[in-house]
Amino acid sequence: MRSRAPGRSARRAPESAASSWTRRTLISGARTWSSLLVSTGDPDRPARACDTATEATVLRAETLWDIGYRTVGRYLTNVAGGTLDKRLKNSELDILLQMGFTVFPIFQEVGNTVSAFSYAKGRAAAQRAFAAAYRIRIPAGTTIYFAVDFDPTGTEITGSVIPYFQGIASVMNQRAGYYRVGVYGTRNVCRQLDDADLAGTSFVAGMSTGYSGNLGFALPRNWAFDQIQERTVGAGSGAIAIDKDVMSGRDPGLSARDPEGANDPFLRMLDLVWMEALSWISTHPGSAPAAELVCQFYRRSAHNNEQFTALMGEVDQAFVNEVLAVLGATDWDPNADATAKIAHPDFPARSISADHLFAALNGYLHRGIPTGGGTPDTADIGGWAGDLISTLNGYQAAVNAGYAGNLGDYAADTLLIDTDALSNRFGLADFVEDCTGFNVANAYALNPAVGLPDHMRQALSAATPRENCFMRFWRSRTHDSSASATALGENTMAGSNGVLFDGIRSLLLLTGSPSVSLSDYSEQDRAALGRTFGDRLLALRG
């Protein structure tokens, strides 16, 4: 600390109100005049917001908080094929919100040349941004800032950038304006998009002082953030590179996430696939209905051979590729991804799998809900009937491994029981998936105006009072008939049910592991297996 000069008073004379006002006005005016001369204005002026491509760990977030930042802009996705991991993560968003920050999301994967901008590319950008934000529970009404990170000429703005944002608007409008659209760019870009009513708020690229789009243009009237200075703050593990942003207050950023409910990852993924299916059928006439496209996406890995093609149609690989591109994935395994694991209120022991459930659902959507109470239908083979038929393959596998019981014993030991022992091909989890697939298909057929995801939500709801999935299946599939439940099982295994049904049944047995044929087992034994199915269904319905 430096000492005062000898004889100098330690106290300054009180400042008059008028002179205090004059000093503040001059300082403020200088900062305002500065922003007219150079787009950053005074880069050293205070700011409470920043944006960064670096993950905000606890230590880095503490650095930002300690020096006065309260709002942070973060990127929703990474650049495909890039090495920089700039994507906002679930855990990071929790850290920021729990510390008291607000957050504004930014979407930029390319955007630094005019070739990156067109109507079609705007639609693709909106789909990617929406999916990334929705999956991490960013709430409705949040503004996503789409980047125009170069200095477009007036012709490039009108010919490429505006169509790009029209593409973004078309996707957001299809999704009922769930998220708002903002723009990051030069003052000129932001002003023109505001005038075209294509961006609700602007994030101004003020640091790009040499851009023609920042020279001679005032700040857009809808500016929310103005980027003015690049800097690194903190030290060691708390160091973080940021851009300092001035806030107008028009967009405070999100302060909370949507609450996470039961099956939230699965249901949010289902919502996204459903939205993409609706978009797909609007631009691809003649494609399968949206609900079937959704089923194809989920069943494509494990239920996509010639039998399933015959039962429920060919998987539309172009649609699958479109969804994968929106998700930013080169592939997506419904058996491994957490978003395909489902907690079911009627099977609390463990999660059930989406791929098998959607195969059962697809069969009924494609072929219709069967009307014959005790007569099996080809639509059933995609679900419970196919599983029941494959019990013969499981029995033979168990015999080959040393099982000494007969087919009736095997049915008693495995059928609709939660066990993977004895090569069980039709355990309780399988039947929960089958019943749920049927119930959702039936509900959707009765009321298609309610989207497929909402019917799935209802089927998975634990709200009371409710019938379990087995009771709902029994009521609708057998028409409340215990005799029909028994007949369904017997006729599936021992009866003749039409050329297509019988042919696919034989094909399933021949291509199963190990390969068997219907004639390897007596009709009496097969009928007994079917009756066991009926008895177990009646017991499960409660």
C-alpha positions as CSV (number, residue, x, y, z in Angstrom):
1,M,0.0,0.0,0.0
2,R,1.4,3.4,-1.0
3,S,1.5,6.2,1.8
4,R,-0.1,9.6,1.2
5,A,2.1,12.6,0.4
6,P,3.1,14.7,3.5
7,G,0.5,17.3,4.4
8,R,-2.2,15.9,2.0
9,S,-5.7,15.5,3.6
10,A,-6.8,12.0,4.2
11,R,-10.4,12.8,3.3
12,R,-11.7,14.0,-0.1
13,A,-14.3,16.8,0.0
14,P,-17.8,15.5,-0.4
15,E,-19.0,15.4,-4.0
16,S,-22.2,17.3,-4.8
17,A,-25.2,15.5,-6.2
18,A,-24.9,17.4,-9.5
19,S,-21.2,16.6,-10.0
20,S,-21.8,13.0,-9.1
21,W,-24.5,12.8,-11.7
22,T,-22.2,14.5,-14.2
23,R,-19.4,12.1,-13.5
24,R,-21.6,9.0,-13.9
25,T,-23.2,10.4,-17.1
26,L,-19.8,11.1,-18.7
27,I,-18.6,7.6,-17.8
28,S,-21.8,6.0,-19.1
29,G,-21.8,8.2,-22.1
30,A,-18.3,7.4,-23.0
31,R,-19.2,3.7,-23.0
32,T,-22.2,4.4,-25.2
33,W,-20.2,6.6,-27.6
34,S,-17.5,3.9,-27.7
35,S,-20.0,1.3,-28.9
36,L,-20.9,3.5,-31.8
37,L,-17.3,3.8,-32.8
38,V,-16.3,0.2,-32.3
39,S,-18.7,-2.8,-32.0
40,T,-17.3,-4.0,-28.7
41,G,-17.9,-0.6,-27.0
42,D,-15.6,-0.4,-23.9
43,P,-14.5,-4.0,-23.6
44,D,-13.5,-3.5,-20.0
45,R,-17.0,-2.5,-18.8
46,P,-18.7,-4.8,-16.3
47,A,-20.7,-7.8,-17.5
48,R,-22.6,-10.5,-15.8
49,A,-22.8,-12.9,-18.7
50,C,-20.3,-15.0,-20.6
51,D,-20.2,-17.8,-23.1
52,T,-17.7,-20.6,-23.4
53,A,-16.8,-23.7,-25.4
54,T,-15.2,-25.2,-22.2
55,E,-17.1,-27.5,-19.8
56,A,-18.0,-25.7,-16.6
57,T,-16.7,-28.0,-13.9
58,V,-17.4,-27.2,-10.3
59,L,-14.0,-25.3,-10.0
60,R,-14.5,-23.4,-13.2
61,A,-18.1,-22.5,-12.2
62,E,-16.8,-21.2,-8.9
63,T,-14.2,-19.1,-10.8
64,L,-17.0,-17.5,-12.8
65,W,-19.2,-16.9,-9.8
66,D,-16.5,-15.4,-7.7
67,I,-15.8,-12.7,-10.3
68,G,-19.4,-11.8,-10.8
69,Y,-20.7,-13.8,-13.7
70,R,-24.3,-15.0,-13.3
71,T,-25.3,-16.2,-16.8
72,V,-23.4,-18.6,-19.0
73,G,-23.9,-19.5,-22.6
74,R,-23.0,-23.1,-23.6
75,Y,-23.1,-25.1,-26.8
76,L,-25.7,-27.8,-27.3
77,T,-23.7,-30.1,-29.6
78,N,-20.2,-31.0,-30.9
79,V,-19.1,-30.7,-34.5
80,A,-19.3,-34.0,-36.2
81,G,-15.8,-35.4,-36.7
82,G,-14.3,-32.6,-34.6
83,T,-12.0,-33.1,-31.6
84,L,-13.3,-30.3,-29.4
85,D,-15.8,-31.5,-26.8
86,K,-17.9,-28.4,-26.3
87,R,-21.3,-30.0,-25.7
88,L,-23.3,-29.0,-22.7
89,K,-23.7,-32.1,-20.5
90,N,-26.4,-33.2,-18.0
91,S,-24.1,-33.0,-15.1
92,E,-22.7,-29.7,-16.1
93,L,-26.1,-28.1,-16.4
94,D,-26.9,-29.4,-12.9
95,I,-23.7,-27.8,-11.5
96,L,-24.5,-24.4,-13.1
97,L,-28.2,-24.3,-12.1
98,Q,-27.5,-25.5,-8.6
99,M,-24.9,-22.8,-8.1
100,G,-27.5,-20.1,-9.1
101,F,-26.4,-19.4,-12.7
102,T,-28.8,-19.1,-15.5
103,V,-27.9,-20.6,-18.9
104,F,-28.5,-19.7,-22.5
105,P,-28.0,-22.5,-25.1
106,I,-26.1,-21.9,-28.4
107,F,-26.2,-24.1,-31.5
108,Q,-23.2,-24.0,-33.8
109,E,-21.8,-26.9,-35.7
110,V,-20.6,-25.1,-38.8
111,G,-21.9,-21.7,-39.7
112,N,-18.7,-19.9,-40.7
113,T,-19.2,-19.9,-44.5
114,V,-22.1,-19.0,-46.7
115,S,-22.2,-22.5,-48.0
116,A,-23.5,-23.7,-44.6
117,F,-26.7,-21.8,-45.0
118,S,-29.8,-22.8,-46.9
119,Y,-33.4,-23.6,-46.1
120,A,-32.7,-27.4,-45.9
121,K,-29.7,-26.8,-43.7
122,G,-31.7,-24.6,-41.4
123,R,-34.3,-27.4,-41.0
124,A,-31.5,-29.9,-40.2
125,A,-29.9,-27.5,-37.7
126,A,-33.2,-27.0,-35.9
127,Q,-33.8,-30.7,-35.7
128,R,-30.4,-31.2,-34.2
129,A,-30.7,-28.3,-31.7
130,F,-34.2,-29.3,-30.6
131,A,-33.1,-32.9,-30.0
132,A,-30.0,-31.9,-28.0
133,A,-32.0,-29.4,-25.9
134,Y,-35.0,-31.7,-25.3
135,R,-32.9,-34.7,-24.3
136,I,-31.3,-32.7,-21.4
137,R,-34.7,-31.4,-20.2
138,I,-34.2,-27.8,-21.3
139,P,-37.7,-26.4,-20.7
140,A,-40.2,-25.0,-23.2
141,G,-39.9,-21.3,-23.9
142,T,-36.1,-21.3,-23.8
143,T,-34.3,-19.4,-26.6
144,I,-31.7,-21.3,-28.6
145,Y,-29.2,-19.0,-30.4
146,F,-28.3,-20.2,-33.9
147,A,-24.9,-19.0,-35.0
148,V,-24.0,-17.1,-38.1
149,D,-20.3,-16.9,-37.5
150,F,-19.0,-15.0,-40.5
151,D,-19.5,-11.6,-42.1
152,P,-22.1,-12.1,-44.8
153,T,-22.9,-9.5,-47.4
154,G,-26.4,-8.1,-47.8
155,T,-26.9,-10.5,-50.8
156,E,-25.7,-13.5,-48.7
157,I,-28.0,-12.5,-45.9
158,T,-31.1,-12.3,-48.1
159,G,-30.1,-15.3,-50.3
160,S,-28.8,-17.8,-47.7
161,V,-29.0,-16.7,-44.1
162,I,-32.7,-15.7,-44.1
163,P,-33.7,-19.0,-45.9
164,Y,-31.7,-20.8,-43.3
165,F,-33.7,-19.2,-40.5
166,Q,-36.9,-19.8,-42.4
167,G,-35.9,-23.5,-42.3
168,I,-35.4,-23.3,-38.6
169,A,-38.8,-21.6,-38.2
170,S,-40.5,-24.3,-40.2
171,V,-39.3,-27.0,-37.8
172,M,-40.0,-25.0,-34.7
173,N,-43.5,-24.2,-35.9
174,Q,-44.1,-27.9,-36.5
175,R,-43.3,-28.4,-32.9
176,A,-45.7,-25.8,-31.6
177,G,-42.9,-23.2,-30.9
178,Y,-41.6,-25.3,-28.0
179,Y,-38.3,-23.5,-28.2
180,R,-37.8,-19.9,-29.2
181,V,-35.3,-18.9,-31.9
182,G,-32.4,-16.5,-31.4
183,V,-29.5,-15.5,-33.6
184,Y,-25.8,-15.0,-33.0
185,G,-24.2,-12.8,-35.6
186,T,-23.2,-9.3,-36.7
187,R,-25.3,-6.3,-35.9
188,N,-26.5,-6.3,-39.6
189,V,-27.4,-10.0,-39.5
190,C,-29.3,-9.6,-36.2
191,R,-31.1,-6.5,-37.4
192,Q,-32.3,-8.1,-40.6
193,L,-33.5,-11.3,-38.9
194,D,-35.3,-9.2,-36.4
195,D,-37.0,-7.2,-39.2
196,A,-38.0,-10.5,-40.9
197,D,-39.5,-11.8,-37.6
198,L,-37.2,-14.8,-37.6
199,A,-35.3,-14.3,-34.4
200,G,-36.9,-13.2,-31.1
201,T,-33.7,-12.1,-29.5
202,S,-30.1,-11.4,-30.7
203,F,-26.7,-12.4,-29.4
204,V,-24.4,-9.9,-31.1
205,A,-20.9,-10.8,-32.2
206,G,-19.5,-7.6,-31.0
207,M,-16.0,-8.8,-30.7
208,S,-15.7,-9.0,-34.5
209,T,-14.8,-5.3,-34.8
210,G,-13.6,-5.6,-38.3
211,Y,-16.7,-7.2,-39.8
212,S,-18.6,-4.9,-42.2
213,G,-21.8,-6.1,-40.6
214,N,-20.7,-4.4,-37.4
215,L,-19.6,-1.1,-39.0
216,G,-22.1,1.7,-39.0
217,F,-24.9,-0.4,-37.6
218,A,-26.6,0.2,-34.3
219,L,-27.3,-2.6,-31.9
220,P,-30.5,-4.5,-33.0
221,R,-33.5,-3.4,-31.0
222,N,-34.0,-7.1,-29.7
223,W,-30.4,-7.6,-28.5
224,A,-30.1,-9.8,-25.4
225,F,-26.4,-10.4,-25.3
226,D,-23.4,-8.5,-26.8
227,Q,-20.1,-10.3,-26.9
228,I,-17.4,-7.8,-26.2
229,Q,-14.2,-9.4,-24.9
230,E,-12.3,-12.7,-25.0
231,R,-10.4,-13.6,-21.9
232,T,-9.2,-16.4,-19.7
233,V,-10.1,-16.2,-16.0
234,G,-9.1,-18.3,-13.0
235,A,-6.0,-20.5,-12.5
236,G,-5.1,-24.1,-12.4
237,S,-8.1,-26.5,-12.6
238,G,-10.4,-23.5,-12.2
239,A,-9.1,-21.7,-15.3
240,I,-11.6,-21.2,-18.1
241,A,-11.5,-19.4,-21.5
242,I,-14.6,-17.2,-21.9
243,D,-16.1,-14.5,-24.1
244,K,-17.5,-11.7,-21.9
245,D,-21.1,-10.8,-22.8
246,V,-23.1,-7.7,-21.8
247,M,-26.8,-8.5,-21.0
248,S,-29.8,-6.3,-21.8
249,G,-32.2,-8.4,-19.7
250,R,-34.4,-9.4,-22.6
251,D,-33.4,-13.1,-22.1
252,P,-32.5,-14.0,-18.5
253,G,-31.6,-17.6,-19.6
254,L,-33.1,-20.8,-18.2
255,S,-33.0,-21.1,-14.4
256,A,-34.3,-24.7,-14.0
257,R,-34.8,-27.9,-16.0
258,D,-37.9,-29.8,-16.6
259,P,-38.4,-32.3,-13.7
260,E,-37.3,-35.9,-14.5
261,G,-40.2,-38.3,-14.3
262,A,-40.3,-42.1,-14.5
263,N,-38.9,-43.4,-17.8
264,D,-38.0,-39.8,-18.8
265,P,-34.9,-40.7,-20.9
266,F,-36.9,-43.3,-22.8
267,L,-40.0,-41.2,-23.3
268,R,-38.1,-38.1,-24.4
269,M,-36.3,-40.2,-27.0
270,L,-39.6,-41.6,-28.1
271,D,-41.0,-38.0,-28.4
272,L,-38.0,-37.1,-30.6
273,V,-38.4,-40.1,-32.9
274,W,-42.1,-39.5,-33.2
275,M,-41.5,-35.8,-34.1
276,E,-39.0,-36.9,-36.8
277,A,-41.5,-39.5,-38.1
278,L,-44.2,-36.8,-38.5
279,S,-41.7,-34.5,-40.3
280,W,-40.6,-37.5,-42.5
281,I,-44.1,-38.4,-43.7
282,S,-44.8,-34.7,-44.6
283,T,-41.9,-34.7,-47.1
284,H,-41.9,-38.4,-48.2
285,P,-45.3,-39.3,-49.6
286,G,-45.9,-43.0,-49.7
287,S,-43.8,-43.8,-46.7
288,A,-45.1,-46.0,-43.8
289,P,-47.3,-44.2,-41.3
290,A,-45.5,-42.3,-38.6
291,A,-46.3,-44.8,-35.8
292,E,-44.8,-47.6,-37.9
293,L,-41.7,-45.6,-38.7
294,V,-41.1,-45.2,-35.0
295,C,-41.5,-49.0,-34.4
296,Q,-39.0,-49.6,-37.3
297,F,-36.4,-47.4,-35.7
298,Y,-36.6,-49.3,-32.4
299,R,-36.9,-52.9,-33.7
300,R,-34.4,-52.6,-36.6
301,S,-31.4,-54.3,-34.9
302,A,-32.9,-57.5,-33.5
303,H,-36.2,-57.8,-35.3
304,N,-35.4,-57.1,-38.9
305,N,-35.1,-60.5,-40.8
306,E,-37.3,-61.9,-43.5
307,Q,-39.9,-63.2,-41.1
308,F,-40.4,-59.7,-39.6
309,T,-40.4,-58.1,-43.0
310,A,-43.2,-60.5,-44.0
311,L,-45.1,-59.7,-40.8
312,M,-44.7,-55.9,-40.5
313,G,-43.0,-54.5,-43.5
314,E,-39.4,-53.5,-44.4
315,V,-37.5,-51.1,-42.2
316,D,-37.1,-47.7,-43.9
317,Q,-33.4,-47.3,-43.5
318,A,-33.4,-43.8,-44.9
319,F,-35.7,-42.7,-42.1
320,V,-33.4,-44.5,-39.6
321,N,-30.4,-42.7,-41.0
322,E,-32.3,-39.4,-40.7
323,V,-33.0,-40.0,-37.0
324,L,-29.4,-41.0,-36.3
325,A,-28.2,-37.8,-38.0
326,V,-30.5,-35.7,-35.8
327,L,-29.3,-37.5,-32.7
328,G,-25.7,-37.0,-33.8
329,A,-25.1,-40.7,-33.8
330,T,-23.6,-43.0,-36.4
331,D,-25.6,-45.8,-34.8
332,W,-27.8,-46.4,-31.8
333,D,-28.2,-49.7,-30.1
334,P,-31.7,-50.1,-28.5
335,N,-30.3,-52.9,-26.4
336,A,-27.5,-50.9,-24.9
337,D,-28.7,-47.3,-24.8
338,A,-30.2,-46.2,-21.5
339,T,-32.9,-44.4,-23.4
340,A,-34.3,-47.8,-24.5
341,K,-34.6,-49.3,-21.1
342,I,-38.1,-49.1,-19.6
343,A,-39.3,-49.3,-16.1
344,H,-42.7,-51.0,-16.1
345,P,-45.1,-50.8,-13.1
346,D,-46.1,-54.4,-13.7
347,F,-42.6,-55.7,-13.7
348,P,-40.5,-53.8,-11.1
349,A,-37.8,-56.5,-10.9
350,R,-35.8,-55.0,-13.8
351,S,-36.2,-52.9,-16.9
352,I,-37.8,-54.2,-20.1
353,S,-36.4,-53.6,-23.6
354,A,-37.8,-51.3,-26.2
355,D,-36.8,-53.4,-29.3
356,H,-39.0,-56.3,-28.5
357,L,-41.9,-54.1,-27.3
358,F,-41.9,-52.1,-30.5
359,A,-41.7,-55.3,-32.6
360,A,-44.9,-56.5,-31.0
361,L,-46.4,-53.0,-31.4
362,N,-45.4,-52.8,-35.1
363,G,-47.1,-56.1,-35.9
364,Y,-50.5,-54.9,-34.7
365,L,-50.1,-51.4,-36.3
366,H,-49.2,-53.0,-39.6
367,R,-51.8,-55.8,-39.7
368,G,-54.5,-54.4,-37.4
369,I,-56.0,-55.5,-34.1
370,P,-57.3,-59.1,-34.3
371,T,-61.0,-59.5,-33.8
372,G,-61.2,-63.3,-33.1
373,G,-61.0,-63.8,-29.4
374,G,-59.7,-67.4,-29.4
375,T,-58.1,-67.4,-32.9
376,P,-54.5,-66.4,-33.3
377,D,-53.7,-63.9,-36.0
378,T,-50.6,-63.2,-38.0
379,A,-50.4,-59.9,-36.2
380,D,-49.8,-61.8,-33.0
381,I,-46.6,-63.4,-34.3
382,G,-44.7,-60.2,-33.8
383,G,-45.4,-60.5,-30.1
384,W,-46.7,-63.2,-27.8
385,A,-47.5,-65.8,-30.4
386,G,-44.0,-65.7,-31.9
387,D,-42.6,-66.0,-28.4
388,L,-44.8,-68.9,-27.6
389,I,-43.8,-70.7,-30.8
390,S,-40.1,-70.1,-30.0
391,T,-40.6,-72.0,-26.8
392,L,-40.1,-75.2,-28.8
393,N,-36.6,-73.9,-29.8
394,G,-35.9,-73.1,-26.2
395,Y,-37.0,-76.6,-25.0
396,Q,-34.8,-78.3,-27.6
397,A,-31.8,-76.1,-26.5
398,A,-32.5,-77.1,-22.9
399,V,-32.7,-80.8,-23.8
400,N,-29.4,-80.5,-25.7
401,A,-27.9,-79.0,-22.6
402,G,-29.1,-81.9,-20.4
403,Y,-32.6,-81.0,-19.4
404,A,-34.5,-84.3,-18.7
405,G,-38.1,-83.1,-18.4
406,N,-40.8,-83.3,-21.1
407,L,-42.3,-80.4,-22.9
408,G,-45.0,-80.0,-20.3
409,D,-42.4,-79.9,-17.6
410,Y,-40.5,-77.3,-19.5
411,A,-43.6,-75.1,-19.9
412,A,-44.2,-75.3,-16.1
413,D,-40.6,-74.4,-15.4
414,T,-40.2,-71.5,-17.8
415,L,-43.3,-70.1,-19.4
416,L,-44.1,-66.5,-18.4
417,I,-41.7,-66.9,-15.4
418,D,-38.9,-64.4,-14.7
419,T,-36.0,-66.6,-15.4
420,D,-33.3,-66.9,-18.0
421,A,-32.5,-70.4,-17.0
422,L,-33.1,-73.4,-19.3
423,S,-32.8,-71.3,-22.5
424,N,-36.1,-69.6,-21.7
425,R,-37.5,-67.9,-24.8
426,F,-40.8,-66.7,-23.3
427,G,-40.2,-65.3,-19.8
428,L,-42.3,-62.8,-17.9
429,A,-40.4,-59.7,-19.2
430,D,-41.1,-60.9,-22.8
431,F,-44.8,-61.1,-22.0
432,V,-44.9,-57.7,-20.3
433,E,-43.4,-56.3,-23.5
434,D,-45.9,-58.2,-25.7
435,C,-48.9,-57.1,-23.6
436,T,-47.7,-53.5,-23.6
437,G,-47.2,-53.5,-27.4
438,F,-50.7,-54.8,-27.9
439,N,-52.3,-52.4,-25.5
440,V,-50.6,-49.4,-27.0
441,A,-51.5,-50.5,-30.5
442,N,-55.1,-51.0,-29.5
443,A,-55.3,-47.6,-27.8
444,Y,-53.7,-45.9,-30.8
445,A,-56.1,-47.6,-33.2
446,L,-59.0,-46.4,-31.1
447,N,-57.7,-42.8,-30.8
448,P,-54.9,-42.0,-33.3
449,A,-55.4,-38.2,-32.7
450,V,-53.4,-38.8,-29.5
451,G,-49.8,-39.3,-30.5
452,L,-48.1,-42.6,-30.0
453,P,-45.8,-41.3,-27.2
454,D,-48.8,-40.3,-25.1
455,H,-50.4,-43.7,-25.4
456,M,-47.1,-45.2,-24.3
457,R,-47.0,-42.8,-21.3
458,Q,-50.4,-44.0,-20.3
459,A,-49.4,-47.6,-20.7
460,L,-46.4,-47.1,-18.4
461,S,-48.1,-44.9,-15.8
462,A,-48.3,-46.3,-12.3
463,A,-51.2,-43.9,-11.5
464,T,-54.0,-45.6,-9.6
465,P,-56.6,-47.0,-10.1
466,R,-55.3,-49.0,-13.0
467,E,-55.6,-52.4,-14.6
468,N,-52.3,-54.2,-15.0
469,C,-51.1,-54.8,-18.6
470,F,-52.2,-58.5,-18.5
471,M,-55.8,-57.6,-17.6
472,R,-55.9,-55.0,-20.4
473,F,-54.5,-57.5,-22.9
474,W,-57.0,-60.2,-21.7
475,R,-60.0,-57.9,-22.0
476,S,-59.2,-56.6,-25.4
477,R,-57.6,-59.6,-27.1
478,T,-59.8,-62.4,-25.7
479,H,-63.0,-60.2,-25.2
480,D,-63.1,-61.1,-21.5
481,S,-63.2,-64.8,-22.1
482,S,-61.2,-67.3,-20.1
483,A,-62.0,-70.0,-22.7
484,S,-60.6,-67.8,-25.4
485,A,-57.4,-67.3,-23.5
486,T,-56.9,-71.1,-23.4
487,A,-57.9,-71.4,-27.0
488,L,-55.4,-68.8,-28.1
489,G,-52.6,-70.8,-26.7
490,E,-53.8,-74.2,-28.0
491,N,-54.5,-72.9,-31.5
492,T,-51.2,-71.1,-31.8
493,M,-49.3,-74.3,-31.1
494,A,-51.6,-77.0,-32.5
495,G,-54.0,-75.5,-34.9
496,S,-54.0,-74.5,-38.5
497,N,-54.5,-70.7,-38.7
498,G,-54.1,-69.9,-42.4
499,V,-51.3,-70.2,-45.0
500,L,-49.4,-67.1,-43.9
501,F,-49.6,-67.8,-40.1
502,D,-48.6,-71.5,-40.5
503,G,-45.8,-70.7,-42.9
504,I,-44.2,-68.1,-40.7
505,R,-44.6,-70.4,-37.7
506,S,-42.7,-73.1,-39.5
507,L,-40.1,-70.6,-40.6
508,L,-39.6,-69.3,-37.1
509,L,-39.0,-72.8,-35.9
510,L,-36.6,-73.8,-38.7
511,T,-34.5,-70.6,-38.4
512,G,-34.5,-70.6,-34.6
513,S,-31.6,-71.9,-32.5
514,P,-31.5,-74.9,-32.5
515,S,-33.6,-75.5,-35.6
516,V,-36.8,-77.6,-35.0
517,S,-40.0,-78.4,-36.8
518,L,-43.6,-78.6,-35.5
519,S,-43.8,-82.3,-36.3
520,D,-41.0,-83.0,-33.8
521,Y,-43.5,-82.7,-31.0
522,S,-46.9,-84.4,-30.7
523,E,-50.0,-82.3,-31.2
524,Q,-51.1,-83.3,-27.7
525,D,-47.8,-81.9,-26.1
526,R,-48.1,-78.7,-28.1
527,A,-51.7,-78.2,-27.1
528,A,-50.7,-78.7,-23.5
529,L,-48.0,-76.0,-23.9
530,G,-50.6,-73.7,-25.3
531,R,-53.0,-74.4,-22.3
532,T,-50.2,-73.5,-19.9
533,F,-49.9,-70.1,-21.6
534,G,-53.7,-69.6,-21.2
535,D,-53.6,-70.6,-17.5
536,R,-50.6,-68.3,-16.8
537,L,-52.3,-65.4,-18.5
538,L,-55.4,-65.9,-16.4
539,A,-53.3,-66.0,-13.2
540,L,-51.4,-62.8,-14.2
541,R,-54.4,-60.7,-14.9
542,G,-55.3,-60.8,-11.2
